[in-house]
C-alpha cells in the first residue's frame, strides 16, 4: 500500500508559534521529520489533527519539558507524531544566530494524513 502523508507543516520558519522574545524557530525536515511521521504509516484512512505542544524551556536550541497543551482527543498516533515533531524543532537566538536558551514556547502542529492505495 502506498501511503501519502500530507503535513501542513505548521510553523514555516516560526509563524504561528508563541516564542520567547528574541527567538525564531526552524521546523524539522529530512530524516527526523520522516522518523516522526512513521507512526502514522499504520493509519488506514484520511484524518486531520490540530495539536499544540507547550515546552517549558529551550536549552541549546532544543525544546525541553514539553507537554500536550491541546489536542488530547486526537488519535494516539497523531499525538505521538506531534510530540516527536515538536522535539525536532530548533530555536535560534535572533540577536546572535546561536542556539537559543530560554522559554517557554508553544508549537502548533497541524497533521493531515491521506492513505492512497495504488491499485
Secondary structure, 3 states (H helix, E strand, C coil): CCEEEEEECCCHHHCCCECCCCEEEECCCHHHHHHHHHHHHHCCCCEEEEEEEEEEEEECCEEEEEEEEECCCCCHHHHHHHHHHHHHCEEEECCCCCECCECCEEEEEEEEEEECCCC
